[in-house]
Amino acid sequence: MQHDKVLILDFGSQYTQLIARRVRELNIYSEIHPFNKIPTNIDDYKAVILSGSPFSVRGDEALHPDLSDIRAKKPLLAVCYGAQYLAHFSGGNVAPSNTREYGRANLSYIKESEAFFKGISEGSQVWMSHSDTIKELPTNGELLASTHDVQNAAYKINRETTFAIQFHPEVYHSKDGKQLLENFLIGIANVTPDWTPNAFVEETVEDLKAKIGNDKVVLGLSGGVDSSVAAILLHKAIGKNLYCIFVNNGLLRKNEFESVLKQYEGMGLNVKGVDASARFLDALAGESDPEKKRKAIGRAFIEVFDDEAHLIEDVTWLAQGTIYPDVIESVSATGGPSATIKSHHNVGGLPDFMKLKIVEPLKALFKDEVRRVGASMGMNKELLGRHPFPGPGLAIRILGDITAEKVRILQEVDAIFINGLKEWDLYDKVWQAGAMLLPVNSVGVMGDERTYEKCVALRAVESTDGMTADWVNLPYEFLQKTSNDIINKVKGVNRVVYDISSKPPATIEWE
Ligand code: XMP
């Protein structure tokens, strides 16, 4: 079954992915492509959206694609930079605004008779983020809405299905943003909203059956949401021909290997648990550089996985839980390639020598969609709601070199913290949480004795995708109880601190 598709042309805005997600929340499939790589099969898309951008249309570096295959031929919605772009290059005028327009505003004038504003009334709150402003509309432009500070906040181009808005409908603070996208996509562009999790599952399972036939597939399970949902989809398609491998690298949470393995078996998966803790600890011995630790873990994983995959006779496919944010080609706001901040070993996959064909059933989905697909297949809520956990596990939460004893200490601390969050009903309110073992000993007193022991840091963050994050304001009573429990129960720890840094400038992990 074919679904209507929406093309989002990315000019490098920090909100581009949000546009795609909002569109998909309407059960409409959307794809992001860079502004300078417009797909050649443009007829496959029912409507086009232009994103915002950190650039100015007035600068020499203005991003200036040729839209002649799109303008007046397809329904077009231009957001922020997109709206300025249409104005600036089509007979209008864009100038620096006197004040930088950032934050909430209210629509003070709306042409309510327009289908574009159906169900949206004057006063509706919108989110602005721009420093240029549209002074004059382009040729054939007609004003549709203003705000207190922005005269040309929305316009259309007569004799085209082209609409342009200065504000960001994709940002939650634009209260009627979703309604506006619905008005444009469903009401005006006639897009059919039939891209649901159930439809995705049905079609993906059929595709996988056709693609894989009777071949065998190997998949590395991590205990996380993505690989688990990928496994269940494949299992539906090819049953026992899916061979799952779950490696214990010795850096998982306390008891995680055993309990997650049991869950997988309960789901009917053909899964082999491989305890390679000793091999990983050997590979890490004496290493304290964070990137070298990551690389050592990556190498050890490939070796273990390769050994295990070779035991499966005639396996020809490797399945991966890659998701959409890993494959979106992004437009860099600085013009250059975006810097690799940390080498995430699980991005980029396994090396060629495995000579397996790759299948990635979740490649088109955002994380929240992966969860929805998992839920529609009846997967366990607890598994689907698990916090993200880094591939290198506790190794990047133990600052400095790794020993079995340090892993044991951190597992105990982490278990008290995470179980506490669950008991206090806080776990689902936090995007990710964990504990760090610091390479610091400090003085304490316990009973009459002076101690000189380890310090741990607790970290809990709110985020949508891990790119930016805020620390969570956990209740003092909870922190107090958790700190007491940790110091009383975990031998070797006499001090607990709570990390109150946001990302940026800090990162979520400490290494
Ligand atoms: P940072 O520390 O970069 O983390 O703010 C952002 C998100 O990425 C996870 N993370 C990793 N995941 N391998 C992974 O699979 C890694 O090497 C790695 N480093 C960080 C981190 O847990 C957070 O969710």
Boltz pocket constraint, residues with backbone or C-beta under 6 A from the ligand:
constraints:
  - pocket:
      binder: B
      contacts: [[A, 294], [A, 342], [A, 343], [A, 344], [A, 345], [A, 346], [A, 388], [A, 389], [A, 390], [A, 391], [A, 392], [A, 396], [A, 432], [A, 465], [A, 466], [A, 467], [A, 503], [A, 506], [A, 507], [A, 508], [A, 509], [A, 510], [A, 511]]
      max_distance: 6.0
